Amino acid sequence: WFENDQVGYIVGAFNMIFRTNDGGKSWTPINGLTDNPQGYHLNAIAAAGGDIFIVGEQGLLLKLDRASKRFVAVPTPYEGSYFGVVAKPGMIIIHGLRGHAFRSDNGGKTWTQLPTSTELAITASAVDDAGHVFLFSQAGHVLISTDNGKTFRPRPQSRLSAISGAAASDSDSLVLVGSRGVRVFPIE
């Protein structure tokens, strides 16, 4: 994830986190700058306004404290693993195992559980150009929110396949990555 064209981060297994200050020409490990003494996997990173969040295993949520330049732990209401975080100014959603998804309107101080109508892991998420929020299950189910992530409704799919990543492409589509490779997902 890149904050701008120079500053970016890579997160991964066993608390691996790297930062670049030169647009990706070089990377510096910053593992010691996280409140993650157990070395849990870091599964996703996203920004909401000026805040940067990382989610991981065992209910781990980290938020960048710009003053100390550390990613500090933020309490969450679930102790299972989170696979993704989707955010936009004023709203953050974290999601993971067993269909769990939680929304915060105040930078992670308080959380509301979202009814997702699935017990499958929610493995990917994205926000389109219109501000609609999409959640994708490990089986390929699609949930869409048109009210800033407050409620979700299923979007029927003719063929299901696992989704592990999603990103906005243009105003008409998302790009999905999963068991069927990379594909364009039309926004209807």
C-alpha positions in Angstrom: 0.0 0.0 0.0 1.3 3.4 -0.9 0.6 6.6 1.0 1.9 8.7 -1.9 4.2 8.1 -4.8 7.3 7.8 -2.5 6.1 6.3 0.8 4.7 2.8 0.9 4.5 -0.4 3.0 4.5 -4.1 2.4 3.0 -6.4 5.1 3.2 -10.2 5.4 3.8 -13.4 7.4 5.3 -13.4 10.9 5.1 -9.6 11.5 7.0 -8.8 8.3 6.6 -5.2 7.4 8.8 -3.0 5.1 8.7 0.7 4.3 10.0 2.6 1.3 10.6 6.3 1.2 11.8 6.3 -2.5 8.9 4.9 -4.5 10.0 1.3 -4.0 13.6 1.5 -5.1 14.7 0.3 -1.7 12.8 -1.2 1.3 13.6 -1.1 5.0 12.3 -3.6 7.5 10.4 -2.0 10.4 9.3 -5.1 12.2 10.4 -3.5 15.5 7.9 -0.7 15.1 4.8 -2.8 15.6 2.9 -3.8 18.8 3.0 -7.4 17.7 5.3 -9.3 20.1 3.8 -12.7 19.1 4.8 -12.1 15.5 1.3 -12.7 14.1 0.8 -12.6 10.3 0.0 -9.1 9.0 -2.7 -9.7 6.3 -3.8 -6.4 4.9 -3.2 -2.6 5.1 -5.4 0.3 4.2 -5.9 4.0 5.0 -8.9 6.0 6.3 -8.3 9.7 5.9 -4.9 10.2 7.5 -4.9 7.0 9.5 -3.2 3.8 8.4 -4.5 0.4 9.6 -3.0 -3.1 9.4 -5.0 -6.3 10.3 -3.7 -9.8 11.1 -4.2 -13.0 13.0 -5.8 -13.4 16.4 -7.8 -10.2 16.3 -4.8 -8.0 15.6 -5.4 -4.5 14.5 -2.6 -2.0 14.3 -2.9 1.8 13.7 0.0 4.1 12.8 0.8 6.6 15.5 2.5 9.2 13.4 4.1 10.9 16.5 6.0 7.8 17.5 6.2 6.3 14.0 4.9 3.0 15.5 2.0 0.8 14.6 0.2 0.5 17.9 -2.4 -2.2 18.8 -6.1 -1.2 18.8 -8.6 -3.4 20.7 -11.2 -5.2 18.5 -14.3 -7.2 19.5 -13.1 -10.4 17.9 -10.1 -12.7 18.7 -10.2 -14.6 15.3 -8.1 -13.7 12.3 -8.8 -10.7 10.1 -8.0 -11.0 6.4 -8.8 -7.5 5.2 -9.5 -3.9 5.9 -11.4 -1.5 3.7 -11.6 2.2 4.6 -12.5 5.6 3.4 -12.5 8.9 5.3 -14.7 8.5 8.4 -15.2 4.7 8.0 -13.2 1.6 8.5 -14.4 -2.1 8.1 -12.3 -5.0 9.2 -13.2 -8.5 8.2 -12.1 -12.1 8.5 -12.9 -15.6 9.7 -16.5 -17.0 10.0 -18.1 -14.0 8.2 -17.1 -11.6 10.9 -17.0 -7.9 9.9 -16.9 -4.9 12.1 -17.3 -1.2 11.3 -16.0 1.9 13.1 -16.8 5.5 12.4 -14.3 6.9 14.9 -10.9 5.6 13.9 -11.3 2.2 15.7 -12.3 3.5 19.2 -15.7 1.7 19.0 -16.9 -1.1 16.7 -20.3 -2.3 15.4 -20.6 -5.9 14.2 -22.1 -6.1 10.6 -24.5 -8.8 9.7 -23.0 -10.5 6.7 -25.3 -13.5 6.2 -22.4 -15.9 5.9 -20.2 -17.9 8.1 -17.5 -18.2 5.4 -14.3 -16.2 5.8 -14.5 -12.8 4.2 -11.2 -12.6 2.3 -11.3 -9.5 0.2 -12.9 -6.0 0.0 -12.9 -2.9 -2.1 -14.6 0.5 -2.4 -15.6 1.6 -5.9 -15.5 5.1 -7.4 -19.1 5.7 -6.3 -18.3 4.8 -2.6 -20.0 1.5 -2.6 -18.3 -1.1 -0.3 -17.9 -4.7 -1.5 -17.0 -7.7 0.6 -16.1 -11.1 -0.9 -16.2 -14.5 0.8 -13.6 -17.3 0.3 -16.2 -19.1 -1.8 -16.9 -16.0 -4.0 -20.1 -14.6 -2.5 -20.4 -10.9 -3.0 -21.9 -8.5 -0.5 -22.5 -4.8 -1.4 -23.2 -1.8 0.7 -24.6 1.4 -0.8 -24.9 3.2 2.6 -21.3 3.7 3.5 -20.8 0.1 4.9 -23.7 0.2 7.4 -25.6 -2.6 5.8 -24.8 -5.2 3.1 -27.0 -7.2 0.7 -25.9 -10.2 -1.3 -25.3 -9.8 -5.0 -26.2 -13.0 -6.8 -23.5 -14.6 -8.8 -23.9 -17.1 -11.7 -20.6 -18.9 -10.8 -18.8 -18.8 -7.5 -15.0 -19.0 -7.1 -12.7 -18.0 -4.3 -11.7 -14.3 -4.1 -8.5 -13.4 -2.4 -8.1 -9.8 -3.5 -10.1 -6.9 -4.9 -9.4 -3.4 -6.1 -11.2 -0.6 -7.9 -10.3 -0.4 -11.5 -12.5 2.3 -13.0 -16.0 3.6 -12.5 -17.6 0.5 -14.0 -15.5 -2.4 -12.6 -13.3 -4.0 -9.9 -10.4 -6.3 -10.5 -10.6 -9.5 -8.6 -7.9 -12.1 -7.9 -8.6 -15.6 -6.9 -8.8 -19.3 -7.9 -9.9 -18.3 -11.4 -6.9 -15.9 -11.8 -7.4 -12.2 -12.4 -10.7 -11.1 -13.8 -12.8 -7.9 -14.2 -15.9 -7.7 -12.1 -18.5 -5.4 -13.6 -20.3 -3.1 -11.1 -24.0 -3.1 -11.8 
